[in-house]
Amino acid sequence: MARRVSTQRKIGMTVLAWAVGLLIFFPILWTVLTSFKTELDAISIPPKFLLFDWTTENYQAIQEQRNYFAFLLNSVYLALGSTALGLVFAIPAAWAMAFSPTPKTRGVLLWMLSTKMMPAVGALVPVTIIFRDTGLMDTRFGLILILFLINLPIIVWMLYTYFKEIPGEILEAARMDGANLRQELFRVLAPMALPGIASTVLLNVILAWNEAFWTLLLTTTNAAPLTAFIASFSSPQGNFYAKLSAASTLAIAPILIIGWFSQKQLVRGLTFGAVK
């Protein structure tokens, strides 16, 4: 009887997991399907799910109107640049707080995380003025800087959590063997925390890739990423849903592919230290 109940519970949880997964995935599926519709089919009521005239004209049209690869290259620069800059600052900070904590360490961590709770629009005016006066408006470096700053608290928190799972005695043994600070960080700590660092990198790349608020406000043409590419197909004359869906599909495709092939590493990193 107990085994039967256990089996039914497993089946129920599996069905529930699939239902939640399909519910989350459906907007992406609908966007992809809409990208292959004509504009008339895209706004038809009732909606057409699979029975419509499939076409690739939306992809051809948006490539003729906008240079997709220029926007893609900007997104790659911004995501990788802000992530690399974040690791440079976050690894030493997380190392110090994990292995040399003070009574105020917890408060500092909470304060850093609390900065993510402030609405971004609250810093819009000062950030815009600073970017305008320093010549950072519509530059890759300026966007890398702002993406680095807004995601730094999350990077530090994640790395701190992973570093806390590593026994401090290992680092002490490395110091006794003559390891300096650089060797301790990069030859001892980094290899042991590699799954956590990898998942942090992947998460930060996704966050930077999807950032729309600052990228739309602080860029026009030169540093515009894929979020601006999508927004360019929404105009005062109306939304062209089929072309907008095609642009969205092209924008999310690279990060979906990366996430698909790195999902094992991401899950491994997110569960790093959960089971001892």
C-alpha positions in Angstrom: 0.0 0.0 0.0 2.8 2.4 0.9 4.6 1.6 -2.3 1.5 2.3 -4.3 1.0 5.6 -2.6 4.7 6.5 -3.3 4.3 5.6 -7.0 1.2 7.7 -7.3 2.9 10.6 -5.6 5.9 10.3 -8.0 3.5 10.2 -11.0 1.6 13.2 -9.7 4.7 15.2 -9.2 6.0 14.3 -12.6 2.7 15.4 -14.2 2.8 18.6 -12.2 6.4 19.3 -13.2 5.6 18.8 -16.9 2.5 21.0 -16.6 4.5 23.8 -15.0 7.3 23.4 -17.5 4.9 23.6 -20.5 3.1 26.6 -18.9 6.4 28.5 -18.6 7.6 27.4 -22.1 4.3 28.3 -23.9 5.0 32.0 -24.3 8.3 31.2 -26.0 6.6 28.6 -28.2 3.8 31.1 -29.1 6.4 33.8 -30.0 8.3 31.4 -32.3 5.1 30.3 -34.0 3.9 33.9 -34.5 7.2 34.7 -36.1 6.3 32.4 -39.0 2.8 33.9 -39.5 1.7 36.7 -41.7 0.7 39.9 -39.9 -3.0 39.1 -40.6 -2.7 35.6 -39.1 -0.8 37.0 -36.1 -3.8 39.1 -35.1 -6.5 36.7 -36.1 -9.3 35.8 -33.7 -9.6 33.0 -32.7 -5.8 32.6 -32.7 -4.3 30.1 -35.2 -2.0 27.7 -33.5 -0.6 25.4 -36.2 -3.1 25.7 -39.1 -1.7 28.8 -40.8 0.4 29.6 -43.9 4.0 29.3 -42.7 6.3 32.0 -44.0 9.8 33.3 -43.4 9.1 36.8 -44.8 9.3 38.3 -41.4 12.9 37.2 -40.9 13.8 38.5 -44.3 12.0 41.8 -43.7 13.7 42.5 -40.4 17.1 41.6 -41.8 16.6 44.1 -44.6 15.5 46.8 -42.2 18.0 46.2 -39.4 21.5 44.7 -39.2 20.8 41.9 -36.8 24.4 40.9 -36.4 25.5 44.4 -35.3 23.0 44.2 -32.4 24.0 40.6 -31.6 27.7 41.6 -31.4 26.8 44.5 -29.0 24.9 42.1 -26.8 27.8 39.7 -26.7 30.2 42.5 -25.8 27.9 43.8 -23.1 27.2 40.4 -21.5 30.7 39.1 -21.5 32.3 42.4 -20.6 30.1 43.1 -17.6 30.5 39.5 -16.5 34.3 39.6 -16.7 34.4 42.9 -14.9 32.0 41.6 -12.2 34.2 38.6 -11.5 37.3 40.8 -11.1 35.6 42.6 -8.3 33.3 39.9 -6.9 35.8 37.1 -6.4 38.1 39.0 -4.0 35.1 40.5 -2.2 33.4 37.2 -1.8 36.7 35.5 -0.7 37.3 38.2 2.0 33.8 38.0 3.4 33.7 34.2 3.3 37.1 33.5 4.9 37.8 36.6 6.8 34.3 37.6 8.1 33.7 40.5 10.5 30.7 41.2 12.7 29.4 43.5 9.9 29.9 41.1 7.0 26.3 39.9 7.1 25.0 43.5 7.2 27.2 44.5 4.2 25.8 41.5 2.3 22.2 42.4 3.1 22.9 46.1 2.2 24.3 45.0 -1.2 21.3 42.9 -1.9 18.9 45.6 -0.8 20.2 47.8 -3.6 18.5 45.5 -6.1 15.1 46.3 -4.4 15.3 49.9 -5.5 13.4 50.6 -8.7 15.8 51.4 -11.5 13.8 54.5 -12.5 14.9 56.0 -9.1 18.4 56.3 -10.4 17.5 57.3 -13.9 18.1 61.1 -13.6 21.5 61.0 -11.9 22.8 58.1 -14.1 21.6 59.9 -17.3 23.3 63.2 -16.2 26.6 61.3 -15.4 26.6 59.5 -18.7 25.8 62.7 -20.6 28.5 64.7 -18.9 31.2 62.0 -19.1 30.5 61.1 -22.7 29.4 57.5 -21.9 26.0 57.8 -23.6 25.6 55.3 -26.4 28.9 53.6 -25.7 29.7 50.0 -25.1 31.9 50.8 -22.1 29.2 52.9 -20.5 26.7 50.0 -20.8 29.2 47.5 -19.6 29.8 49.7 -16.6 26.1 50.0 -15.7 25.4 46.3 -16.2 28.4 45.4 -14.1 27.1 47.7 -11.3 23.5 46.5 -11.2 24.5 42.8 -11.3 27.4 43.0 -8.9 25.4 42.3 -5.7 24.0 39.1 -7.1 27.5 37.9 -8.3 29.0 38.6 -4.9 26.1 36.9 -3.0 26.3 33.8 -5.2 30.1 33.5 -5.0 30.0 34.1 -1.2 27.5 31.2 -0.9 29.7 28.9 -2.9 32.9 29.9 -1.1 31.4 29.3 2.3 31.0 25.6 1.4 34.8 25.3 1.0 36.6 24.3 4.2 38.9 27.2 5.3 41.5 24.7 6.4 42.4 24.0 2.8 43.3 27.6 2.3 45.3 27.7 5.5 47.2 24.6 4.4 48.0 26.4 1.1 49.3 29.4 3.0 51.5 27.1 5.1 52.9 25.6 2.0 53.9 29.1 0.8 51.1 30.1 -1.5 50.6 33.8 -1.9 47.3 35.6 -2.3 47.1 35.2 -6.1 48.0 31.5 -5.9 45.4 31.0 -3.1 42.7 32.6 -5.2 43.4 31.1 -8.6 45.2 27.8 -8.0 43.3 26.6 -4.9 40.0 28.4 -4.4 38.9 28.9 -8.1 39.3 25.2 -9.1 37.4 24.0 -6.1 34.5 26.5 -6.7 34.5 26.1 -10.5 30.9 24.8 -10.6 29.7 27.7 -8.6 31.7 30.3 -10.6 30.4 28.8 -13.9 26.8 29.0 -12.8 27.4 32.6 -11.6 28.9 33.5 -15.0 25.9 31.9 -16.8 23.4 33.7 -14.7 25.1 37.0 -15.1 25.3 36.6 -18.8 21.6 35.9 -18.9 20.8 38.9 -16.8 23.0 41.2 -18.8 21.6 39.8 -22.1 18.0 40.4 -21.0 18.5 43.9 -19.5 16.2 46.3 -21.3 15.6 49.3 -19.1 19.1 50.8 -19.2 20.0 49.6 -22.7 17.0 51.3 -24.1 17.5 54.6 -22.2 21.3 54.9 -22.6 21.8 53.9 -26.2 20.6 54.9 -29.6 22.6 53.2 -32.4 26.3 52.6 -31.7 26.0 50.3 -28.6 22.4 49.2 -29.0 22.0 45.5 -28.1 19.3 43.0 -29.1 16.8 44.5 -26.6 16.9 47.7 -28.7 16.6 45.6 -31.8 13.3 44.2 -30.5 12.0 47.6 -29.5 12.7 49.1 -32.9 9.8 47.0 -34.3 7.3 48.7 -32.1 6.3 52.1 -33.6 3.6 54.8 -33.0 1.9 53.4 -36.1 1.2 50.2 -34.3 2.8 46.9 -33.3 3.7 44.5 -36.1 3.3 41.4 -34.1 4.7 38.9 -36.6 7.9 40.9 -37.2 8.1 41.7 -33.5 7.9 38.0 -32.7 10.6 37.2 -35.3 12.9 39.9 -33.8 12.2 38.4 -30.3 13.0 34.9 -31.5 16.3 36.0 -33.0 17.1 37.9 -29.8 16.5 35.0 -27.4 17.8 32.2 -29.6 21.5 32.6 -28.7 20.9 32.6 -25.0 18.4 29.7 -25.2 21.0 27.6 -27.1 23.7 28.5 -24.5 21.3 27.6 -21.7 20.3 24.3 -23.3 23.9 23.1 -23.7 25.1 24.3 -20.3 22.0 23.3 -18.3 23.9 20.5 -16.5 26.7 22.8 -15.5 24.1 25.4 -14.4 22.2 23.0 -12.2 25.4 21.6 -10.8 26.6 25.0 -9.8 23.2 26.1 -8.3 23.2 23.0 -6.2 26.9 23.2 -5.3 27.3 22.4 -1.6 23.6 21.5 -1.1 24.4 17.9 -0.3 27.5 16.9 1.7 
